[in-house]
Amino acid sequence: MKEQIVAVKGALSPARVGTYETAAGTQGDTDPSALNLYIWNAQISGAFLTPLHICEVVLRNAVADAVEQLYGARWPWAPGFEQSLPTPRAGYNPRQDLFNGRRNAHSVGKVIPELKFMFWQSMFTRRHDVRLWKPYLRGVLPGLDATKPIADLRKEIYDDLEHVRLLRNRIAHHEPIFTRNLPDDLQRIYRLIGLRSQEATAWVMLHHDAQLQALLQAKP
């Protein structure tokens, strides 16, 4: 057992395992606690992929529906939509992402999955409030609070998507997520899905929530 622990730590690299050893309070020894935390982190990361998947697909479809209502069925190629997107000199560039996404695509259905998560998140910035979200936000996300202003609702969605994006990126890069408030992350994901369809949230929970809750309870 001790030989296996040493071998696995070596295979994963001391630098990577060190984060888990520090958290487990077992630096430099052959106690299995750090690796137990490591494998749990990998398992819970994998379990989060299902609700993250549904959340991203549901939200990007909501955005696409709104954009189609404003710019037409071929919105990725509509000059008005293209010009509505910012082109910053540094950092993420939504307009360039649109160019890249549609380059080899011949249908809207092929463009949508090519656009980055940040593209869909960036659509929930205030530059789109007047033309896009005031007329269409409640229609594509019927689960929104009817008493709040559109700008506030749109900002809440953006902020929730930022939390989800950071979680998604850490999971994609195999980074630790055990220090996050994972139950809160999960509720944000469910809430975002529910803005589009409470039935979709219930469906995800029916098929996957028990597994996630069991893993959350099993954290070393």
N, C-alpha and C positions, 0 to 999 in steps of 0.2 A: 504493500500500500504506500509506504513512504517513498519507495523508488518511483512509483507511478506519479505521485504528486510532484516530485522533483523533475521528472521527465516532462510532464505536462506543462509545468511552469516554464521550463526551458523552451518548449516548443512555442508557447504563446509569447514569450519574451518577458524578461524581468520588468522592463519598463511598463508593459501593459498590465501585468499581474500586480505590480506594485500598488496601483490604485485600489485594488480589491484587498490586498494585504493590509493596507493602511485602514481601510474601512472595517476590516474584520479584526484588526489588532493583532495580526499574526505575521508581521514582517520577518522574512528571512528564516522561517522554520518550515517544518513539514506538516503543520496542522492543515487539515482539509478545508477549513472555513473559508479561506479566500477563494478557492476553486468552487466551493459550493455556491458562493455568491456570484461568481463568474457565470456558472452554468445557469443559475436562476435568471441572471440579467439577460442571457441569450434567449432563454425560454420565454420570458415575459416580452422581450423585444419581438420575437416571432409572433406571439399571440396578439400583439397590438397591430400587426400588419393587416389583419382582416378589417377591423373597424376603420383604420386609416384609409384603406383601399376604398371602402364604401363611401366614406366622408369625402374624399377627393373627387370621386366620380360624380356623386350627387351634387356637390357644390359647383363643379365646373359645368355640369349640365344646366344648372340653374342660371349661371352667368351666360352661357351660350344661348339659352332661351330668351333672356332679356335682350342680349345684343342682336339676336335675329329680329326681334320685334322692332328694334330701332333702325337697323342697318340692312335688313333683308336676309333672305335665305343663304346668300353667298357672302356672308359678312366678313370672312377672313380676307376676301379680295376687294371689299368695299373701300374706296378711297377715304370716305368719311370716317370709317372706323379706324383705319390705319393712321389717319392724321390726329385722331383723338388720343392716341397713345404717346406717352412721353419718350424722349430719346436722350437720356442723361449722358453726359460725357464719361462718367465713371459709374461703376456699379452695374446692377441689373438693368437691362434695356428691354422693356416690353415690346417696343416696335421691332427691334431686331429679332426678338424671340418669335414674333409673328412671321417675319420674313423667313426665318429658318424653318418654322413649323409648316409653312405652306409650300416651301420650295419644291418638294417632290410629291405633294399631295394633290389629288384631283377631286376631293370631296371634303365637306366640312367634317364628316365623321373621321376622316384620316388626319385632319389638322388638330382636332381637339386633344387627342392623347399625346401629340408631339409638343404641346406647349407646357412649359414648366409650371410647377406648383405656384411659384412666385408670380407667374402671369395672372393666374386666377385670383390670387390674393391682391395683386396690384389693382385689379379692377374695383376693389372695394376702398379706393381712395377718394377723397372729396372732389377731385377733378371730374368725376363721372356722376356726381350727385344730381345736377340739374337735368341733364339730357337723358340719363339712363335710369338712375335709381329712384328719383321722385315718381316717375310714371310707372315703373315696372318692378320695383323691389318686392312689394307685397304680393304681387301676382305670381312671381316665381318662387317666393319663399313664404307661403301662406301661414306658416307657424310663427311668424313674427308677432311681437307684442303690439297690439293695435293702438295702445295709448302713447307710444313713444314716437318722437319725430324720426323721419327717415334718416337724417344725418347721424343721429345717435345710434340707430339700429345698424346702419352701415359700418360705423366705427366699431361697434361691439363685434361684428362679424370679422372685421379686419384683425382686431386684437386676438380673437379666438383662433383665427387662422395662423397668426404669428406663433402662438403657443404650439399649435399642431405642427406647423412647419419645422420648428426647432426640434420637437420630439422626432418627427419623421426623419430629419437629417441625421440625428444622433443614431437612430436605429440603422439607417442606411450605411453609415460609416462604422458600424459595430462599436459604438462608444457606450460608456456606462450611462444608464438611465435610472439606476437604483436610488439616486439621491433626489430625483424629481418627485413631485406629488402626483403619482401615477393615477390614483383614483380621481383626482381633479382633472387630469389630462383626459381620462376616459369620459368623464361627464361632459367636457367641452366637445369631444368628438360626437357623442350621442346628441348633444344639444344642436350642433350644426346640422347633423343629418335630419333631426326632427324639424328644423325650420322648413325643410323641403317636404318631408313626409314623416309623420309620426309612425305610420305603418312600417316604413323602412327601418326606423330606429327599433321598433318592436321586433322586427324580423331578425335584425342583426343580434339583438340581445337574446332572442330565443335560441339562436344557433351557436352563439359564441360567448355570451356573457358569463355563463357558469364556468367555462374554462378559464376565462380571465380572472374572475373572482377567486377561484381556487388557487391560481398562481399568485395572486396578490396576497392571499392569506398565508401562502407557503414561503414567503420571503425569509431567507435565513437571518 
